[in-house]
């Protein structure tokens, strides 16, 4: 991901810190997480109603 420019790195001693290079990537991940969460909640409701 670093080679593709999605992550930036900085080194402090022997530790390497990674960060996302573009805030839109974080926003996209948040959106996907939200969509998956909604689908799981709906599936749980369907499952609960069928019991």
Helices and strands as residue ranges (DSSP letters): E 7-12, E 15-20, H 23-49
